[in-house]
Amino acid sequence: MVLGGFALYWTNLLSLLPNPWADKDHILLGTASVAVSLGLFLFASLSDPGTIRASDAETLSAWHQLYPLDNAIWPEKTCATCNLSRPARSKHCRICNRCVARHDHHCAWINNCVGAANMRHFLAFLVANLAMCMYGTVLACLILGGEMEARGVWKLNLVNYATGRVVPMWRVPSKMLEWLIVLYPVGVALGLFMGVATLLVTFFLSYQFYLLAVGRTQYEMFRWRDLHHQMLEEAEQQQEEREAAEREASAAAAAVAASAQQSEHAAEDASGAGSRGKRIAASAGKQGGGWLGWLGGGRPKVKVELPKNIYHRGFWRNAAEILVPEVYLEQEKKKARRVAARAAAAAGGGAVSGTAAATEKQRGSGGSAGGKGQQRGSKKTQ
């Protein structure tokens, strides 16, 4: 698609250079921008997103140490396909058929997963695409504007024969666009397409930088949303249970009050008792909230507080984990090696001390036996 679009751009816009607004240098710059974008596309498509393998126990343990489970959106889970204990922030991609560390999403654009190892390549690809689209939009405007300059369109005037009024053509944008569409339809379409692509890539890249700033991935955004909805449902259910208990309590209290009043005024006539019963029911209805309470208008909104995101470690640390994930992974590996070396040294020291104690014990028992033999010999000599 990129090569086909560049071919159309070349034949319909770059072929018009040079003109009064743009020179031939833009041919080289435009080709270089497409080449860089295409190279980063291939690099992001072929790069490893951060595959987790059960055979590499050291790397798997390092991922567990770098991203521990938070028991909120990342409970303990085992991947049955890859046969490994899945670290936090990882996901098994059904399309790629592998577990990816710090899985962000599977990008159909590059036909590859975006994870811990290739997020930097993906962001570079987006930046290159944004620069290419912006440059292509501006260059298309320069080329078409230069063509209008070369044809003298900017100096044309429109005459209204009904009023005799003369207006410069550049003051009527609809006429200028109509002129461009008639003479350069594909060039205008390419310029509009590049402008729309610039907006789309800008929005998507801004969203990726927002996720970087808050320490989340696209996949984690969905998990946080699901957790929020679950917590809201549980809180609403608890609130409904409390309200139902309060209504039952108020109804029981109203019934007790009604029976007490009826027993106190048992001598009154039936009509008076009926009127009092209506007043009591009305007061009970007011206590229950009336029709406003039935509609839920007076019901307070439920608010819940999400758990803390332990993977948000500040903007610069989040950026560093994306740009150089190998550094932090290697740090965790070195920590694990030092812990293992200390444990081995402690175990070896305990074994050496036990051997030395056994040797000293043997020496002591041998010395005591020799002393006893010498005493017996001296007694016989006497």
Secondary structure, DSSP 8 states (H G I E B T S, - for coil): -HHHHHHHHHHHTGGG-SBTTB-THHHHHHHHHHHHHHHHHHHHHHS---EE-TT-HHHHHHHHHHS---SSS----EETTTTEE--TT-EEETTTTEEETT--EEETTTTEEE-TTTHHHHHHHHHHHHHHHHHHHHHHHHHHHHHHHHTTGGG-EEEETTTTEEEEGGG-HHHHHHHHHHH-HHHHHHHHHHHHHHHHHHHHHHHHHHHHHHT--HHHHHHHHHHHHHHHHHHHHHHHHHHHHHHHHHHHHHHHHHHHHHHHTTTS-HHHHHHHHHHHHHHHHHHHTHHHHHHTTT-----------TT---HHHHHHHHH-HHHHHHHHHHHHHHHHHHHHHHHHHHHHHHHHHHHHHHHHHHHHHHHHHHHHHHHHH-
